[in-house]
Amino acid sequence: MVASQDTPRSGSGALASTVLQAVGIIVLALTPIGVLTVLATRIGRQEPIDTSTILALLGALVAGVTCGGLLLGMASLLRMLAGARATELRRARTTPDRSATFPGDPLAPHMDDETGPVSANQVLGLLRKQRDLTHLDPDQREAAQERLRTYLQREAAEAVIEAINRRQLGKARVILRATEARYGATPTVQRLTDKLSEATARREPLDFAHTKRIVEEAIATANWALAEQYVRALYFNHPESRRCRQLWDETRRARLRAHIESCANRHHWAEALAAAQEFLARFPDSTEARALRSQIRTLEVNAEIHERKQYESRFKELLSNQQYAAALRVAQVVVHRFPASPQAQALRDQIPALEKKLTG
């Protein structure tokens, strides 16, 4: 409903800008013509042209030019507003509504990568605490270090809990690993590990079912980039889930396979061949790979034919422009790379004539 209501507004804005632009051009064109007409009339009547008349004509000229310029400026402004509105509408149609997504949307790690706002004063405060340790007495330094260590562990624990509550399990796992690498397997780290494992096992079924549905919807609209983004986020949250990994692999394979078919349908044979070779290198044991291997030879032949035709067209173009040296190089390349092709047979007979032209 929003798009149907906003489209007429954009159309009316474009119409208004066109009308203002036309009126502005007419005013700019008629103003000097009118001033010159009045001046010619006065001269034709042999009436004296005094200072007041000249000032009046100049005033009319300035007023007309100013009015026309203002009309043109208003027309440009309306066009800019209409263009900005149209861009906003297109963005609204293509951008998913994040405010209406499921709380466990796998895009959550990408939407909100921060656990909370961290001010510069907090960072400077931590650095100051580390620096102040060097000014303490040796008997006090160890206790201060332990307090700082406890404080930082508590901050990390709060960040892990916050990520778990937001269903950002992958992010919680990264923070937890960094905390363990810095402080070791402390009791706090162990408790957080158990909590994360429980949350992962509890939320995996719903996350998988939800992601599978929205991925299928994205694929149905050929939005492969969004589908792969969703499924990659799912695997980031559940790397140990076999079916999450399988869904990610299937989506990547389907996207690359669809790209191969699209390139072949548009006769972009070289790109289709490169995509097929990449598919076989990345997914050699897949079901699609077995079918693709039987088609790879056809893609190679079509890519070679297309390349030879490009060389042939380039040779004719160079020859018509009398660029004999470049044409000779193209002919030699074709004969060397495709010696048994029809193009090579035709160009091989022209090489002596080109060489003779260059030497002569």
N, C-alpha and C positions, 0 to 999 in steps of 0.2 A: 504493500500500500504506500510506503514512503516513496519508493521510486516512481510510482505512477503519479503521485502528487507533485513531486519535485521536477519532473521532466517538463511540464508546461511552463513552469517558472523559468527554466533555462531557455526555452524557446521564446517566451515573451521578452526576456532580457536581450536575446540576440536580435529580435525584431526592433526593439526600442533603440538599441545601439546603431542598427542600420539606418533607421529613420533619422536619428540625430546626426549621423555622419553625412547623410545625403543633404539635409538642411544646411549643415555647416559648410559643405562644399558649395552649395548654391549661393549662400550668403557671401562667401569669400570671392566667388566668381562675379556676382552682380555688383558688389560694392565698388570696385574700381571702374566697372563699366558705367554705373550710375553717376559717379563723380565726374568721369570724363564726358559723359553725355551732357550733364548740366553745364560744365565748363565750355563745351563746344557750342551749346545753345546761346550762352551769354556772348561768346565771341561772335557768333553768327548774327546776332542782333546789334552788334557793334555797341553794346552797352559797356560802360567802364567797369572794370573789375577792381573793386576796392579791397582794403585789408579785411574788412568784416566778411566779405564773400569768401576770400581765400581761407580764412580761419574756419568758416562754416564748412567748407568743402573738406579741409583737413580733418576737422572734427568728425564729419560723417565717415571719412575713410578709416580713421582710427577706430571709431565705434563699430563699423562693419567688420573690420578685420578682427577686432577683439571678440565680438559676438560669434563670428565663425570659428575662431580658435577655441572659444569656450565650448561651443557645441561639439567640435571634434574631440576635445579633451573628455567631455562627458561620455561620448560614444566609446572612446578607448577604455574609460573606467568601467563602463557597463560590460564591455567585452571581457575585461580582466576578471570582473566579479563572476560573470557567467562561466568562464573557463575554470575558475577556482571552484565554483559550485559543482561543475561537472566532474572535476577531478576528485572532489570529496565524495561524491556519490559513487564513482567507480571504486574508490578505495573502500568505501563502506560495504560495497557488494562483494569485493574480493577478500577482505580481511575478516577472519572469523571473529565472532562476538565473544570476547574473552570473559565478559561479565556474566554470560549465560552458560558458561561451561560447567561441567561436572566438577565437584571439589577435588576429585582425584585425577583431573586432567593431566595426562603425561607431559603436557607442555609446561606444567608448573615450574620445573627446574629452569626452563629457559625464560619464563616470564618474570621470575623473581629470584635472581641468583644471590641476593644478599639476605642475610638473616635479620638484618635491621640496620637502621642508620647508625653509622659510626662517625663521630665528630672528630675534627682534628685535635681538639683538646684531649679526647680519650687516648688517641695514639701518642700524643706528646706526653701524656701522663704516664703511660706504660714505659716509654723510653726513659723518662725522668727517673722512674723507679729503678730501672735497670742500672742507670748511671749512678744513682745515689748509693747503690750497694757497695760501690768501690770506696765510698767515704766513711763507711761504718767500721767500727772496731771489729777485729776478727771474731770475737765471741758473739757479737750481734749479727754478723753478716750471714751466718748459716741460718739463723731463725728468720731473718728477713727474706732470704732466698726461698725458704720453705713456704712462707706466707704468699710470696709472689707466685710460686709454683701452684699452690692451692687455688689462688685466685684465677690464674689462667686456665687451669683444668675446669674450674666451675664455669668459666665463660664458654669453653669449648663444649661442655656438657649441655649447657643451655642452648647452644646453637644446634647441637644434634637433636635435642628434644623438639626444638622449634621446627626443624626440617621434617622430622617424623610426623609431627602433628599436621604439617602442610602436605603430607603424602609425597614429599620430595625425598624418597628413600635413597636414591643415588647420591644426592647431595649430602645426606646424613652419613652415608658410607664413606664418602671422601673426607669429610671432616673427622670422622672417627679414626680413619687410618692415619691421618696426619697427627692426631692427638696421640695415638699409640706409638707412632714413630718418634715422637718428641719426648713423651713421658714414660714409655714402656707400658707393659700390661698391668696397669694399676687396677685396684678393685673398681674404681669408677669406670674405667674403660671396659672392664668385663661386664659390668651391669648394663652399660649402654649397648654393648655388643649383643647381649641377650635380648634386650628390649627391641633392638633393630631387627634381629632375626624373627622375633614374634610378630612384629608389625609387617615384615615382608611376607611371611607365610599367611597372615590373616588377610592381607590386601591384594595379594597376587591374583586370585580368581576374578575379583571385580575389576581391577585394573586391566587385566587381559581382555575380558568380555567387552568392556567399554572401549578400549583402544581398537579392538578388532572391528567393532561396529563403525566407528568414525573413520577408520582407515578404508573400509569398504565404501563408505559414502564419498570419501575424497577420491578414490580410484574411479568411482562411477562418473565423476565429473572431470576425470583426466587430470586432477590436481595431484600429480605424482610427488611433487616437492613437499607438499603438506602431509601427504600420507607417509612418506619416509621420515619426516620430522616427528610425527606422532609415534611411529613404531620404534624409532631410534630412542626416543625418550622412555618408552616402555621398557626397552632392553636395558637402558641405563639404570632404571629403578629395580629391575629384576634380572640381573645378569646370570643367575643360576637357574632360572626357569627355562626348561627345554622348549616349551611351546612359545614363550616370548622370543627366544632366539630364532625359532623356526619362522615365526611371523615376520620378524625383521628380515631374514634371508629371503623369504618368499616375496616380500614387498620389493626388495632391491632387485631380485631377479625379474619380477614382473615389470618393473619400471624400465630396466635396461632392454628387456625383450620388446616392450612396446616402442621404445626408441628405435630399435632395429627395424621393426615393421613400418614405423612412420617414415624413416629415411628411405626404405625400399619403395614404399608407395609413392614417394615424391621423386624417385629416381636419383637420390643422392647416394650412389652406389659406393663411393669411397668411404663416406661416413658410416654407412650401414656395415661395410666390411670391417672397419676399425672397431665398431661397437660389438660386432659378432666375435671378433678375436678377443676383445676384452672380456666378453661374457664367458667364453670358453676358458680363459685363463683364471677368472675369478670363481666360476662355478663349474669345474670340469666334470663333476660326478652327478650333476643335477639331471632331472628328466628332460628339461628343455635343451640341455647340452647335446644329448643324443640326437634330437631332431635337428638341431642347428648345424651339427657337423655334416649332415647330408645336404644342407643348403649352402655351405660355405663356398663350395666350388662355383656355384651359380653366381654368388656375389662377387667372387674374384673375377670371373669372366666378364660380368657386366661392368665392374669397376675398370677393367682393362679396356674394354670397348669404349667406355665413356672417356677415358684418358686419351686413347688414340684419336678419337674424334676431336677432342680439344686441341691436340697437337696439329691435326689436319686443318682445323679452322684457323689456328694461329699462323700456320705456314702460308695459307692463302692470303690472310690479311697482310702479312709482311711482304709477300710477293707483290700484291697490288700496290703497296706503298713504296716499292722498289728498294726495300731494305734487304738486299741480297745476302749480306753477311749473316744477319740474324736468321733469315730463312734457311740458309745453309746449315747453321747450327741446329735448328729444329729438325731438319731432315736427317741429319746425322744421328741425332738422339733417337728418333723413331726407328731408323734402320738398326741401330745398335740394340735398343731395348726390345723391339718387337720385330725381329727379322722376318718372320713368316707371315706377318699380317698384310692385309690388302694395302694399307697405308704405306707400309714399308716398300712394297713392290712398286707402288706408284711414285714414291719420292726417290727411290733408288735411281730411277732413270733420269731424274731432274738434277741430281747432284753434279754430274759433269758439266751440264750447262751453266749451273750457278757458279761453279769454280772457274769456268771460262770467262764469265762476265766479270768476276772479281779480279782475275789476273789481267784481263784486257783493260 
